Amino acid sequence: MSTSTNGKYRVLGTRPRRHDGTDKVTGKAVYSNDVQLPGLLAGFVLRSPHAHARIISIDTSEAEATAGVHAVVTGKDFPNVANKIADLGEGSINLSNLSDNVMAKTKVLYKGHPVAAVAAVDVHVAEEAAGKIKVEYEKLDSVTWVLDAMKDDAPLLHEDVFTDHMGEKDETPSNTPTHLHFEKGNIEEGFAQADVVIEREFRTATVHQGYIEPHSSTADWNENGRLHVWTSTQGAFTARQQTAEILQIPISKVVVTPCEIGGGFGGKIAVYGEPVAAILSKLSGRPVKIQMTRAEVFESTGPTPGSFMRVKMGATSDGTLVAGEAWLAYDAGAYPGGMIGPGCMCVFSCYDIEHAVVDGYDVCLNKPHTKAYRAPGATQVAFAAEQVVDEIAEQLGICKLKIRQLNAASEGTRRVDGPVYPPVGFVECLAAAEASDHWNTPLEGENVGRGIAAGFWFGCGLKSAVSLMVNHDGTVNLTEGSPDIGGTRTSIAMQLAEVLGIEAADVVPRVADTDSVGYTDVTGGSRVTFATGLAAYEAGIDLQTQMKKRAAGLWECAEDDISIDQGTFSAGEKKAGFKELAQELFKEGEPLVARASVAPDCATNSFGLHLVDLKVDPETGKATILRYTAIQDAGKAIHPSYVEGQMQGGAVQGIGWALNEEYFYGDDDTMDNASFLDYRIPTMLDVPMIDTIIVEVANPDHPYGVRGVGETPIVPPPGAIANAMAVAAGTRIYELPMSPPKVWKAMTDNS
Amino acid sequence: MPTVFIPAQLRSLTNGASQVELQAETVRQIIEQLEQRFPGIAQRLCDGDQLAPTLQIAVDSSMGSRSMRTVVKDAREVHFLPVVGGG
């Protein structure tokens, strides 16, 4: 279902078959673990069993002497990387920390931190040899909860980290690398105006992106000094840059081939095994593959932050939100640089609140370095703020949808971090909710509840490049640099087809390696259909301009006499569609090629609203999702099935985050549930069909009005489910996950 | 003439002023003029002659640029914000 304010298009908004579909459903698509090369060795990474320890010594002699072993590496084999900050396009990173995370040098900061690696004839020999490596540790005290890590007497992870207050640093080291502070209006004045004030504290657990395909990287360091990496990554160019920086070799010496990718969600932007496999390859003279197990994925790759949040909001008796205050502490894991910035910027982003203050803290502790997970940092704050909004509505006796409509952010609303919104579609999402069958169908029964919650994500532009080659028959090969995670080959091809007046099937999209296409930033930030699609649009215009000029020669008329309407070229009596003209021009002269590169500096600003009905079993505390509707402004849904897929996927991941998922840590601060048996993500048996309503309020920064859609859908679910749970269970739960034991206890205590 | 919003954490350098109007064509000129009026503010916003790696610029509603050459002469507002990565 969709509600549109956009014009009608010939290709956009239709549902053609995806270009990579057949290869994927027949098993022919090449994923990173499918890569096979002559002489390929298997790598195995030895990881820290401790949450925090100093490395005293590493003895690899016995491992090196093992039959079948070709190379062994430790931190000493990695070049010294300066304490330099590298701009990776979508955020910056400290290269020294990145290198340390790939292979520990002096300290291990979490269980699973790599300390050595072996390349051998097969993974069993490599694992056996790794077991012979003797690592002497000095165990250190550890900490895994943000509030504990912020205490003055907390175990210190980094002696060179001092709290930064936007360029001003504290004088004593701490586990808090960053403090952010935002203000809007006058917070005292705001709360003085309020007739009702609600303040609550919230806790959320560390959760993992849970992509089905584990990380796998193959490296082949040739004798000519060129390194070829095949890997599962959201960004081949950023993987190239990180690998080159860690190895201290020129970027031009590295080529990265992005294989098909079985999910990423923000967790496959940083490199892990790539530089390790590269050094093993250099030492052995053979290609080396490192394939992670699921336990390694959980224990060693970026989960997303656990958090502590205190949120206070005030409203006047008519429901107008007049003040908002938030204090947020997000765990960054082992190294500085978590998701606190967007957390601060998103906590009140759905509402027009005149007075607001937000403080945010990035906190290091003994977990893997946290990474983005779809709308990084926004889901946690929505879980908090959306519950406070609900409680205000309850106290004032106002409909929970009405209070959101009354305060909804719209064009011109200023966020707490400063900027005002351009045209956005939150009001339209709320209207779609009000008109929906779900909202208008009464929910009846015992221990059932309905909840709603809103969500926002920025969406970004960054850099994208594409090139086009026109074939003899007028079909077009489209080369792009965006790894295809959610059907973007097709959504980009469709935008080109729309420009050129051909069918999506007439475009042959290919995701190329870093030697074969212009620089392209990551598939992340909800940017690919927007920005790489924009590049395809621009390349199509370039192609049409060239063809128009050559058609003038072909038709013996002035270039200005030729018009183009929906891809058809015409001048007086002369008329030709794209394919027909392309065939004629090929006979007449040089082949047609075109290219475009773009770097739009803009956010695409996508809002969503989710409705959920659930039933809770008072005997066990288990919640069952009865009905779920996700509503979102897509700007223009290029391929509605893929937009719906993003909305459904985000909702299901959010349901898992809300009800089940968490890292359990034992007394020794090491993870106890590093498998999908014990870390419970939802399966198709756990959720109903997720209904979707696509709202289309055009984004003025894109020729077709596209907004990014991939991240917003994970923001509302925990808040919506918490609000439904409050009704169903008769008591509110302020901690994620709302797992059965917690719900049962809350219900029991309440009764 | 854009209005430059002073980040809350830097307002101790601007005597509490939360925004100033500047005659500037680029972000570099904004920072130079801010430094003239509020000494010490440039080193809080920059790393050498580049924008601090943790920051991005918002010009009106457009976010994402990190270039000191970002054109602002026709902008109504300029903001300095934390960098936002996506997933």
Interface residues (C-beta under 8 A of the other chain):
Chain A: I85 D87 E90 G91 S92 D164 H165 M166 G167 E168 T178 L180 H181 F182 E183 Q209 G264 F265 G266 G267 I269 T304 M339 G341 P342 C344 M345 K371 A372 Y373 R374 A375 P376 D417 G418 P419 V420 Y421 P422 W457 F458 G459 C460 G461 L462 V522 G524 G525 S526 R527 P600 D601 C602 A603 D701 G708 E711
Chain B: F5 P7 A8 Q9 L10 S18 Q43 R44 L45 D47 A52 P53 T54 A58 V59 D60 S61 S62 M63 G64 S65 R66 T70 E77 H79 L81 P82 V83 V84 G85 G86 G87
